[in-house]
């Protein structure tokens, strides 16, 4: 069922690279800084990170149009900090800001001098540079950053965050989280015993993110999901399934999400994680009734209509809405005898969730920090055997990561919620254990697209991702059972409109 209409939109749009005359060019900042925003020592970089230098060269040199080049704007001290044999930086127009003037700089090839940031941006907006320069990058130093980060012309900040402790004597202002939000953040790297990561920030009010370098735009983690959907539609195996709808399927897929700076709630269609969370976070509760979950949440979470499904699997005497010993029951009362949704199971069975939290707090290097919803003895009592069935947790560098195995995954309706719910669970457990969130790794067995979801998913593939939101959790809450919906706040979630997909039952 391969189709050109399923191609993912990648934002490669150059309609805005030629600015109108007599205006200032917009720009992006590229900087490496420590966690206390140190950027230099004695006029030099106090670290040696070849991968960072390679990233800097790639992001400031690459263009979509081979006939154009990029401009890099820097102060005089930054210019002088570049080793003589490397300046001017090749393949780019070097714009040096200085009021004193310098014969050596002025006569250098591929270099222009300007007296200020505004004059440089005006120059780059005028002919011939308006036609020959594709993107403008501001690269330092401290005073230039102080001016550049406060100005509305700053569209993005590409930050190499040095997480190791390094002494600096030159600093930049912090990135203002009320103005900028993360677009992409790499997983941490270690080089020359220095731990660091790459993060790109964009302005909240920006609507079109195609100005980003393509190498950055396509690193948005939503593309993990979109590319997997496209791959299944294009190359998946046609299979019959329990619902009779039919699927395209692949086996053994993985997505890895970085929870350190943002929260993976998909933006190419609206996903409303907290819409039905009017009581405690439902995944950690042992209550199993539809009224508790809410009808909408139940359908997206369990993937079936309970009223239709239960008679067909022989649970004719079960009260409607009683799902049986499903996820929450197994997490909190594994091994207890299940009777009905009204009975009190306090103190019965094994509380896997509290065991996980206890191990994280007291034995974080344990390789058995695990919970499972797959209880073979209880499967016959469940409205549907668990799809997301097994999770393992890992602690390193003060961060908590989670890997979840899911036996069966509906890419259109279920997976967006599965990603968000386990990311939220990881953030909650990290919060009560005084850790910060690390990675969420989603491993899937039968990864499928229902045949009646192909067209709406193709519509979704044409939507460009927007920045993931950030998640704030009430700092006063430290008990996993005490959370209510008001304890969570999603900041900066502005998705595309909802895309309707029919539920297969």
N, C-alpha and C positions, 0 to 999 in steps of 0.2 A: 504493500500500500504506500510505497514511496511517492511523495508528491512535492513539487516545488513550493506549493502553498504552505508546507510545514516548515519552511526555512526560518531559522531564528533571526530576528532583527538584531543587528549588532551596533547600531548607532553610528555607522561609518558615513557621516554626512558632512560634507565640506561646504555647504551653502553659506556658512557664516564665517569663513576664514578671511574674506575680504571686507574689512570694516569700512563704513562710510567715511568720507574725507572729513578733516577738521575735528575729529573726535579722538579721545584717548583709547589706546588699545587696552583690552582686558588682558589679564595675565594669570599665570599659575606660579606658586612658590615651590621651590625644591630645596629641602633643608634636611640635615642630619642634626639631631639634638639629643641630649641626655634627658632623663625624666624630670630634672629640674631646669630644663631648657638651656643648658650650656651648649654652645656651638663652637668654641675654640679656646685655645690656650697658647699664649705667646705668639699670636698671629698665625697659628697653624691648627690643623685638625689633630686633636689629641688621641686619635685612634687610627688604626690601619685596617680597613675593611674592603678588600678587593671587590667583593660582590656588590657593595654599596657604590663603589666607583663605577662599576660596570652598569648598574642600574641608572646612575646619574647620566652617564654618557648616552645610554639607550633612550631614556625618556626625553632628554633635551635635544637629541639629534634626529630621531625618527620623524618622518613626515608622511602624510598620506599622498601628497603630490610630489613626485620625484623632482619636479622643476623648482621646488621651493626649499627654503631652509627655515630654521627656527632662530629666534634671537634670545640671548641670555643677557640679563641686566644685572650688573653688580656694582658695588662701591669700589673705590680706589684700593682700599686695604685688601679686599677680597682678590682683586686683580693682582696685587703685589704678592699675595700668598700663593698664587699659582706658580709652580716651578718654571723658571725661565724657558726651559726647553719645551714646555707644553702651552705657552701662551703666545698668541691668543688660542683659545680652545678651538680646535679645528672643526670645520663643517657647520659652524654656527656664527651668526653675527654677534660679536662681542660688544655690548653697550656698557661703557664704563662711566659711572657717575662721579664727577669731581668738579669742584668749583675753581681749583687752582690751575688746572690745565697741565699738560705734560707733553713735551715734544715727542718723547719715546712712545707714549700711548697714541698720540694723534697721528703719528706716521706709520703705526703698525698696520699691516694688511688685515682687512676684515674686522676692523675696530672703529667704532665711533665714540665720541665723547659727548656727554650731555651734563648740564649743570644740576639737574634735579630729576626726580621720578616723573613729575608731570610733563616736563619737556621731553623726556625720553619716550614716554607713551604717546605724546602728540606726534613726535617724529616718526614713530613706527606706524602711526595711523595714516600718515601722509605718503604720497607717491615719492619714490618708487617702492618703499618698504611695504606699503599696504598691499601691493601685488606680489611681492617676492618673499615676504615673511609669513609663515603659516601660524606659528604659535610663539608666544612670548613667555619666558620663564625668568623669574627673579631668583637669584641664587645667593644673595648675601651682600654685606654682612649684617651685624646686629642692628645698626641704625637704619639700614635699608629695610630690614624685616619689620622694625617697629612702625615704619611709615607704610609699608606695603600691606601688612596684615589688617590694618585699620581701614583701608580704603575699599570702597564698594567695587572697584575693578578687579579685586582678587577673587577669581572664580574657584580656585582649588589650591590645596596645600598637599604636597607630596612629602611626607615626613618619614625619615628613617629614625626610629626611636631607639636610642641606645639605652638598654635596660641595665647594663652594668654600671657600677659607680666609677666615674672618671672625673678628675678635677678639671674645671674650666675657669677662665677669667672673662669670657665674653658670652653674653646671653641674649636670647630673643624672648619676646613676649609669648605666653602660652597661647595655644589655639583656643579661641573663644567658643565654648560648646553651645552658647546661645545663638551663634551665627553659623557655625560649621557642624556638619554631621559626617560620620564615616561613610565612605563609599565602598572601600575595600581595605582589608587588613590581612597581611600575610601571617602565616604561622611563624613563630619565633625561630630564628636561626642562631647558630653559634659559630663564630669565626675568630681566630686568634684569641680565644677564651673570652670573647665579648658576645653577649647575648643581645640581639636586636631584632627588629621587625619593621616592615614597611606598611605605612597606612596612608591612604589618600582621603582627604576631607573635602567636601563640597559645601557650598552655601545652601542653607535651608530653602531660600526663596527661588533657587534656580529650578526651572521646569524641564529644560532640555539639556541632557548631559553628554550630547554628542561632541562637545568641545574637548572632552577628555582624550588624551592619547589612546589610541585603540588598544595598546597593550594593557592599559589601566582599565578602560571601560569593560573589557571582556573578562577581567578578573573578578567582577562582581559575582558573589557566590550563588546568586539565583541562577546563573548560567549552568551550574551543576545540575540543577533540576531541569531546566529547559532543554539542555543538550541530551539528558537522559530520556526525556519525553520524545524528543525528535528522533533519537536513535531507535526507540521502541516502535514508533509509528513507521519509520522507514525500513527497519530490518527485523522487527519482532516476529516471532513464530505465532501463527494463527492457532488458537486453541479453543476448545469448548470449556465451559466452566460450570460451576454449581448453579449459577443464576440463569443459565440459558442464553445470556446476552452475547457471549463470545468475546474473546480478548486477543490482543497482540501482546506477546510476553517475551521477556528475557529473564535469565536466571543468574543470580550472583552479581548484584550491582552494589555500588557504594558511593556515598556522598559524605564529605567531611566539611563541617561548618565551624568557623571560628567565633566563639562566644565572648571574646575578650572586650570588644568594643561595640558590637551591635548584636541585634537579636534577629534570627532568621525567620521572619514572618514574610511570606512571599508578597511581592508588590505587583506582579503582572496580572493579578486579579485580587479582588478584595478578600482577605481572610480575617475574620473577626474572632480572635482567640478568646476574648473575655466576654463575648456577647451573652453567654449562658452561664457564666460563673457567678451566680448570685449568692452562692454559699461557699464553703471551703473548696479549695482546689480539688476537683472531683477525682482525679487519678489516684490520689493518696488515700481516698476514703474507701471503706469496705462496704459502703451502701451500694446496692445493685439495682435500684429501681429507676424506671424511666422518669418518674416525676422529679426525682432528685437531680438527674442529669439534665433534664430538659429535652424535649423532642428533637430539636435541631442538633444539639450536641450529640445526642445518642446516635443519630443517624450517621453523622460524620465520623464518630468515634468507633462505632461498631460495624458500620457498613450494612445495616439491614433494618427492616421494619420488624420489631419484635412481635407485634400482633400477627403479622403474616408468617413469620419464620417459625415460631415455636411449635405450632401444631404439626408442621411438616417434619419436625425432628423428634416427635414423640412426646413432647412436654405438654400434653393436653391438660394435665391437672395443675399446671403452674399458673398462678395468678398473673394476669396480663401486666406486663411491666417488670416482672421479676426475672432478671437476667441470669440468675444462678450465681455460682461461685466464680465470677469472672475476675478481671484484673485486680480491682481494689481488695477483694476478699483474699486472693492468693498472696498479694503483697503483705497484707496485715494479719492473716489468719491461716497461713499455709498448713495444710494437714488437718484442720478442724472439719468436723462433720457439718455439712450445709443442710439446712432444713428449708428456710424461706427467708424472704427479705425483711421480715419484721422482727425476727429473733435477735437477741443481744448476744454477740460473740465475744464480748470483752474477756480477755485473758485466755482465749482458746486459740490453739494453733501457734504457729511461729510467725512473729512479726519481722518479716524480711527487711522492710524499710528502716525500722529502727536499728536493726542489726547492721545495715549498710552505713548508717550515720555513725553508729558507735565505732565501727572499724575505721572509718575515715578520720574520726577525731583521735582515736587512741592507737591505731596501728595502720597509718596511711600507706605503708609500703606493702601491705597484705595484697597478694595476688588473687584473693578470693572475695573481693568486695563485689558481690553479685546478688541480684534478685531475679526470680523467674516467675512468670505467670503460667508456665506450662506445667500443669499437674495432670498426668495421664489418668489418674484415678477419678478425677472430677470432670473430665472432658464431656462425658455423657450428660452431665447435669447443666452444662452451659448453653446459653442461647447460641453462642458461636465460640468455638475454640479461639484462644488468644492469637491475634495476628502479630502484634509486637509482643514478643514473648520472653525476652532475655536481655538483661543489661548488666554491664560490668563497668566499674568506676576505677579511676586511676588518678593518683595525686603526684604532682611534681612541680617544683618551683612555686609553691603556694597556690597552685591552680588545680581545679577539679575537672577532669574530662570524663565523658561517658561514651561507651560504645553499645549500641542497641542492635539486636538481631530481630528482624521481622520476617516471618515465613512467607507472608503474602501481602502485597501492597498495591492498592488502587491509586495509580499516579494522579488521576484527575481530581478525585474528591478526598481520598484518605491521606495521602502522603504529605500534602502541605500542613495538615493538622498534626500528623505524627511528628514531623520535624519540629514544629513549634512547641508541641506539648512536652517532648523529651528535652528540648532546649530549656524550656521553663523549669522542668523538674531538676535538671542539672544546676540551673541558676539558684533554685530554692535550696537544694542540698548544700551547695557551695556556701550560700548565705548563712545557713544555720551552723555550718562548720568553720566559719571565719576564713574561708578561702575565696578565691575569685574564680569565675568560670573560665575553662580552658577550651577544649574542643568537644563537639558532638559528632560522633561518627555513626552514620546510619547504614547498616548492612542489610540487604534485602535479598530474600530467596526469589520467589516468583514475583517478578516486577512487571506489572501489566497495565495496559490501557484498554478499557472497555471499548467495544466497537462503536457504541453510541456516544463516546467522549472524543472521538478523533476530531470531528469538526470544531467543537468548542475549544479543544486544546490547540488546534491549528490557529484559531483566533488568538488565543493567549500567547502563542509563540511570536506573534507579530508585535506584541507590546514590549516596549523597552523597559528594563528594570529601573526602579527608583531606589534611593538609599533605603537600606533596612532601618527599622526604628531602633532606638536604644531602650533598654528595660531598666527601670528603677524599682527597687524593692524597699519596703518600709524597714529602715535600719533598726527599729525597736523590736521587731519580731524575730525571735531566735528559736521558736518551737515549731517544728514542721507541721503540727496539727493546729496551729493557731491562725494560719493565714486565711484571709478573706479577699475578695476581689479588689477591695479598696486599697490593699497593701501593694498592688502592682500598678505601675504607670508606664505605658508605652509612649515614647516621645518621638515625634517626627514620622508617624506612619501615615503615608499619603498614597495609597495604592490606586491602581487602575480600577474601574468599576467591576463589580462582581460578574462572573460569567457562569450562567446556569448550566448544570450538568445533571442528567437524570440518574437517580439512584437505581442500581441493579439489585434486586432482592431474590 
